[in-house]
Amino acid sequence: MQRFIVLASLLVAVFTPLSAQAEVILQRVNSISIERLPAYEAQRLFAGRVIGSQRADIGFELAGQVAEVTVEDGQQVKAGDVLARLDTRSLAIEKSELTAAQHEVSARLGQLDKDIIRFRNLRESGYVSAGQLDELTSRRSETAAQLSQVDARLKGVALRMKKSRMTAPFNGEISTQQLEEGVLVSAGQPLMQLVVTGNTEAVFGISDRLGRNLIYGQSLVVSGDFGQWPASIISVAQNLDWRTQTRTVRVQLPTNAPAVDGNTAYLHLPEKREVAGFWVPLTALLEDVRGTWAVYSLAAVKDGSYQLRKRSVQPVYQYQGRVYVDGELRTGERVVTAGLHRVSPGLHVSLASE
């Protein structure tokens, strides 16, 4: 009797309907419906660098010895702030000498004015000749000229003392500081560089074919270590750089972008390419034989399941986790998007959404 029960159980297992067995082994897969497109848009990246919208190499207008440096690299300064000073002790001595000379000449000029008034009164009484009065007047004019000369030299000393101070021409940040106290510098020698902050631009070299279609004010995307930000085109060079055969493109970054002078930046430039194909997730690609690639498409079966079929594809372009492919596919077909290592061609599966 026990043998009969075991045999009956085996017969039930053998003659169980195939549909019931398929329902047990059906695996759920994630998939998407694809659409054939006539073209795709590729994102070209061009490397460049961030620069301040205004920068200046600063130095002294006079030669001399540096007496004081008041700023350091990276320091924020305002327009008019003193950045460094030259030794002005010799100018101070010259100013003192000229001031004393000014006082002396002024005193002589004052005395001559009094003498002229007195001589005019005596001339009316006949005690002084006209020649004596003319001589005194001439001496007065000569002394006045000497005073004007001393005044001019004092103004020159004041101007040189003013130019012995290096001041910031605008608000910004000290990006390069090559100055130390006690160093002898020459007139016009670049000693510091001042860059405007909070108003940055980026410069790129774009291929001639793509650069010629760019226009002023066009909005593009710029990215880097400072994140991804919208930018607008400021200028596009009309001529090519003969060394790189590229056009120089300048873009304006937003004022709140944390980009700083010297950052490496990347310009995202869309390019339409007339190639037919499909967009699929990168996870849908399956490595096939001899370096080729394939995807699993889903063919509907009458019992409501789907059968996996391998379809060869050719990757054309990849960007941000998606791949544009061309191959043996049609619009409306479903493609498995994940878990390819758990399935194989011919397997019957069901859709995860179902």
Order of alpha helices (4+ residues) and beta strands (2+ residues): alpha-alpha-beta-beta-beta-beta-beta-beta-beta-alpha-alpha-beta-beta-beta-beta-beta-alpha-beta-beta-beta-beta-beta-beta-beta-beta-beta-beta-beta
